[in-house]
Amino acid sequence: MLTLDVWQRLNALAPQERMVIQNIWDLYDAAGAHLRELLVDGILHQSCLPQLSYISNSLAPLTRVDFIGALPTEISFQILRYLDGKSLCHCAQVSKRWRCVADDDSIWYRMCTQHIDKKCNKCGWGLPLMHTSQRRPAPQHAVASVDAPRQLITAAAPSVEPANASHDQSASQQRKKYRRPWKEVYAERLIVERNWRSANYSVRDLTGHKDGIMTLYYDDCMSLLITGGYDHTLRAWNVQTGECLGIMKGHTRCVRGVQFDDAKIISCSMDRTLRIWSMRDFSCVRVIEGHTDGVVCLHFTDKILASGSVDGAIRVHNLATCVTTTLHGHTDWINKVLILPCKRRILSCSDDMTMRLWDIETRQTLRTFSGHVAPVQSLQLILPRHHIEDIEEEELKIVTGSLDHTVKIWDFKTGQTIRTLFGHVEGVWCVDADLLRVVSGSHDHTLKVWDIESGKCLYTIEGNSGSVNCCRLSDTKLISGDDNGIIKVRDFRHNNRVAAVNAPTATTPASCAVSPNADSVAPSH
């Protein structure tokens, strides 16, 4: 079928010329396939260069095929599944039909499984998990008394319903039924990962401690942070609002370790005790003794509590049976203990410059990790943030920080060093890691963010007024405490573009280039 432009040009000719052209078209239309090819060959050979150029330019739009529109939807899905994120966004801008296929949930679900909480084998990018889209509200500990009844989150409905109650219930049901598209999930996480890579974040200072911060523990679901330090106290913070929810007093010396779950907070101190506090009102419900010197670190699961001390001993408490066992082997301070996901083994690091793997049942050292040339201050497992019970321990990696100014990544199975990270100019006091990055804090007043695979220092974060004694890494936040009692919360989800030292510009690969609104391709510069 001829286009409107061709008809208009034909009608503009003289009647005799119009008849000649029409006769040629009719003869071509009536000819068979082999005659048509012969006619075209003759026309091409008799055409001059400008006419051949015109033919070439005219063929491009005529030979385009809308295969997405022509093919069955199932086949179109299979084709687009091979594209990266940027190409999918380009496809969504072609037409309504292309957008419908390119935005399909099954395609973007595959993109999410390739990148979220792991690094993609094709592009090398990974995206944070951010599994808590709806946060649990932090309980109102500070305003509730010890004997006050626990209040419901949602108040009971009144006996007389208002006239628009049915409308409100319908709207509520619609909100509950809403399911976020996987494209939106992908785009949200991409924004956060870009901020991590280019060091764009907002900073909030939490002040209240009267001396240095030595330990902190953060729960991203509740937005709850517990800190402890040299002022002998623990403080609970709502990280979203910056409000101090409560102060826990009872320890008589420096608080060196803390951890909590939904029901309890456990802390340890240089006063040789561990204390269990109620999450409801922050009251101390139990004191655990047994160490012969200051307690430096702790870690607990649902039934097991492990603690390490200045006396070089690790005590393992069974919270259900109240049975305690002691592990001996280190010759100096125990700086960190970590119960493995199997709950049958423990990792520890010490001032004796070694790290040890223990069997809880036999109380024997299974493996000794040697390589640091100064006290090992911190260790962390590199784990995914979900389904950790399914992880094979032989596939684990360990990150350690030492006063020899280095961070090391270890192979769990062999006990050998995989990589040593150089960059700090003074001792490393704390480390934390996930599957995408490693963070270390040092006596040189800085935090460093490292790429977990290459070992390259991505950038250095300054601004701490003292030695960085503790840090905690989540999908969207980096929280640290220093020697001057200041807690810094760096939020990479809601940033005001604070630039770190040597911070690179995040160059988004093709497989990750989705705009914040998830509807278009982000411009690349």
Secondary structure as GFF3:
##gff-version 3
##sequence-region A 1 525
A	DSSP	alpha_helix	4	11	.	.	.	ID=ss1
A	DSSP	alpha_helix	15	30	.	.	.	ID=ss2
A	DSSP	alpha_helix	33	46	.	.	.	ID=ss3
A	DSSP	alpha_helix	49	62	.	.	.	ID=ss4
A	DSSP	alpha_helix	67	70	.	.	.	ID=ss5
A	DSSP	alpha_helix	73	80	.	.	.	ID=ss6
A	DSSP	alpha_helix	85	92	.	.	.	ID=ss7
A	DSSP	alpha_helix	96	102	.	.	.	ID=ss8
A	DSSP	alpha_helix	105	115	.	.	.	ID=ss9
A	DSSP	alpha_helix	165	177	.	.	.	ID=ss10
A	DSSP	alpha_helix	182	198	.	.	.	ID=ss11
A	DSSP	beta_strand	202	206	.	.	.	ID=ss12
A	DSSP	beta_strand	213	219	.	.	.	ID=ss13
A	DSSP	beta_strand	224	229	.	.	.	ID=ss14
A	DSSP	beta_strand	233	238	.	.	.	ID=ss15
A	DSSP	beta_strand	243	249	.	.	.	ID=ss16
A	DSSP	beta_strand	255	260	.	.	.	ID=ss17
A	DSSP	beta_strand	264	269	.	.	.	ID=ss18
A	DSSP	beta_strand	274	278	.	.	.	ID=ss19
A	DSSP	beta_strand	284	288	.	.	.	ID=ss20
A	DSSP	beta_strand	295	300	.	.	.	ID=ss21
A	DSSP	beta_strand	304	309	.	.	.	ID=ss22
A	DSSP	beta_strand	313	318	.	.	.	ID=ss23
A	DSSP	beta_strand	324	328	.	.	.	ID=ss24
A	DSSP	beta_strand	334	339	.	.	.	ID=ss25
A	DSSP	beta_strand	345	350	.	.	.	ID=ss26
A	DSSP	beta_strand	354	359	.	.	.	ID=ss27
A	DSSP	beta_strand	364	370	.	.	.	ID=ss28
A	DSSP	beta_strand	376	382	.	.	.	ID=ss29
A	DSSP	three_ten_helix	388	390	.	.	.	ID=ss30
A	DSSP	three_ten_helix	393	395	.	.	.	ID=ss31
A	DSSP	beta_strand	397	402	.	.	.	ID=ss32
A	DSSP	beta_strand	407	411	.	.	.	ID=ss33
A	DSSP	beta_strand	417	421	.	.	.	ID=ss34
A	DSSP	beta_strand	428	433	.	.	.	ID=ss35
A	DSSP	beta_strand	437	442	.	.	.	ID=ss36
A	DSSP	beta_strand	447	451	.	.	.	ID=ss37
A	DSSP	beta_strand	457	461	.	.	.	ID=ss38
A	DSSP	beta_strand	468	473	.	.	.	ID=ss39
A	DSSP	beta_strand	477	482	.	.	.	ID=ss40
A	DSSP	beta_strand	487	491	.	.	.	ID=ss41
A	DSSP	three_ten_helix	510	512	.	.	.	ID=ss42
###
